[in-house]
Amino acid sequence: MEGEESDLAAGGGTDIDPPEVVEGEPADEAPGSQIIRIRAGFAGPLPPPEMLAEYDAVLPGGADRIVSMAEDQSAHRRRMESRGQMYGFLLALVAILGGIGLILDGKSTAGLVPLVGALGGLAGIFVYGEVRARQAQRLDAGQDASPLTPPDE
């Protein structure tokens, strides 16, 4: 078609937006001609299967490379999250042990600060994780995911 334009936007997640077709007669084109713009988008680490097939048609093995890249990125993210959790645990352990050591050394005020701070931080992380898990469950059930909404029991 004359003047056809395709805009594809990629992001994170797996939602696919339906194509939006906008038709109109441009003022600067010849009478009777039209420009049709088709805008389609998807959100996710991988494009939809139809688009993967198109990549494979243009570059043989391209779809496998894209899937492999997404798998590698996912594995890397999990490694980084695991490493972050380990460092967080070690930091909290050092703060707790340091606080206990200061309390045993007779410096109760100085010892309580890192002890209470570390324990409060760990409790906050736990509560945050629970709130996020409940929000995800509510979203999956099609309910309001606001943390202020009381749970349905």
Secondary structure, 3 states (H helix, E strand, C coil): CCCCEEEEEEECCCCEEEEEEEEECCCCCCCCCCEEEEEEEEECCCCCHHHHHHHHHHCCCHHHHHHHHHHHHHHHHHHHHHHHHHHHHHHHHHHHHHHHHHHHCCCHHHHHHHHHHHHHHHHHHHHHHHHHHHHHHHHHCCCCCCCCCCCCC
